[in-house]
Amino acid sequence: MKVLVMAGPESSGKSWLAEQLQAHFGAVLVGEYVRYFIDHYQRDTTLADIPDIARGQLAWEDAGRARQPELLILDTHLLTNKLWSLTLFGDAPAWLDEALLARHYDLHLLLSPEGIGWTADGQRCQPDLADRQAFFQASRDWLEQHHQSYQVLGGDWQARHDQAFAAVTQLLNNH
């Protein structure tokens, strides 16, 4: 089983690409638990919610892993939970790094915010490109610091699509 993670700031194409890849490669796709959480509770999240959101994301990931697909695509993982917690609340549960590093991820596709516009969806909150660039850089810094495999995707929608498909094809061909 290969595990692919979509990473980076909001409105950079993660969910769209995850769905495209899932449809083409027949992968199991794990969505963003935080979206479910926000829709379910219909309130702003707080720092106290982050552990529940992270545990929910891990449970969804575990359910996907249990299916043992050839390709598991995670629309997000705990790195995004951690970075959003730091961005919104200035703090994050210390155990998030340990939980992230305890799991194996074959490749992170890190999407740049540059080259496409921001799209509001009722849950997004970073319309300023500089904020999304800072989130992108924080993601990249963490991946590099922890020696995680990643590839940056950028450009317009077609370029992102082509880069993602090439990266996943290569990932699946490397046994």
N, C-alpha and C positions, 0 to 999 in steps of 0.2 A: 504494500500500500504506500502510495506517495501522498504526502500531505502538503497542500498548497495554501498559503495564507494571503489574502488580499489585505494590504496595509496602506496607511497614509491618511491624509486629511479627508474630511467630508467633501462631498460633491466633486470627487476626482474620478469617479467611474467604477469604484470597487464593486458595488452590487450589480451594476449593468454587466460588467465584464465577468463576474462570477456566474451570472445566469447564462451568458453566452458560452462560457467554457463548459458549464454543466451540461447544457443542451448538446454541444458538439461532441464532448468526450464521454458522455454518459456517467459523469461523476456523481457522487453524493455531495450535496451542497448544504452547509450549515449556515444559517442566517445569523443576524445580529440579535442577541437576546435583549439588549438594551431597548431596541425598538418595541419588542413585545412588552417589556416592563413599563415603558412610558405609556403605551396604548392601554395597558391593563389598569394602571394606577391613575392615569389622567391627572398628573401633577408634576411639578418640577422635581427632579431628582436632587438628593442631598448627598453629602459625603457619607452619611450613615447608610445610604442605599448601595454604595459601591461594592461591598462584600457580597450582597445578595445578587447583584447584577453579574459580578465576576463568577460566582458559583453557578448561576444559571447558564452563563456562557460555557463554562467547563462541562456542565451536565449535557448541554446540547452537543458539544464537541465529542464527549465520551460516547454519546448515542450514535453519532456519525462514525466514529472509529470502530465501534462494536459491529457495524455492518461490514467491515473489512472490504471496502471497495478498492478497485485498482487506483482510483484517484479520489481523494477527499479534499473538497474546497471549503475553506473557512472564509466567510465573508468578512470576518474580523476575528481577533482573539484578544487575550488579556492585555497585550501591549496597548491597544486602543483604549481599553477600559482604564488602564493606568494613566495614559497621557491625558485623557479627558478629565479624569479625576484631578490631576495636577493643574490642568488648564482652568477648570471651573472652580476648584476648591482649594488649590494650593497645597494639597496633600493627597496621598494615596496609601492604601494598605500596604505595609511592608512585604506581605507574603505574595504579592502579585509577581514580583520578579522570580522568586523561588518556584512558584507554580509554573510560570512560563518556561523556565530553564529545565524543569523536570520532564518536559515533553519534547518530542522530536518533531521538527517541522522541516520538510525537505527544501522548500523554497518560499520566500516572501516576494510577492510582486508589490513593490512600493510605488504607488502612483503619485506623480507630481501634480500639484494644483495648477501649474502653468499650462497654458495652451487650450484650456476649456473654461467656460464660464461657470459661476456658482449658480445653483438652482435651489431655491427655497422649497422645503417640503413639510414645514410645520414642526420639524424636530431639529433642523440644522440651525447653527447659530454663529457661523463664522463667514459672513459675506465678504469680509476684507481679505484680499489675496495675501497680504503680509501675515495675517494670523494663520492662514492655511499653510503658508510657506514655513512658518515657525513650527507648526505641527509636523509637517513633512520632515524638517530637519531634526526634530526631536526623535521621530521614528527612525530615521537613518542613523542618528547617533547611537541609539539603543541597539539597533541591529549590528552595527559595527563593533560597539563595545563588547557585545556578547557573542561575537563571531558567528552570527546567523547568516545563512545563505539568502541573498536577496538580489533582485534585479529592479532597477528603476524603469518605470514606464512613463513616457511623456508624449507630448505632441497632441494632435487632434484626435477625435474619436476613432478614426480609421487606423491611425498609427498605434494607438493603445491596443486596439483589437489585434492588429497584426503582431505586435511585440508580445502580447500575452499568449496568443496561439503558438507562436514560435517557441516561447519559453516552456510552455506546457508540453508541446511535442518533444522537445529536447529532454525535459524531465522524465517523461514516460519512456523514452528510448534509452535512458541511462539506467540500467538495472543495477 
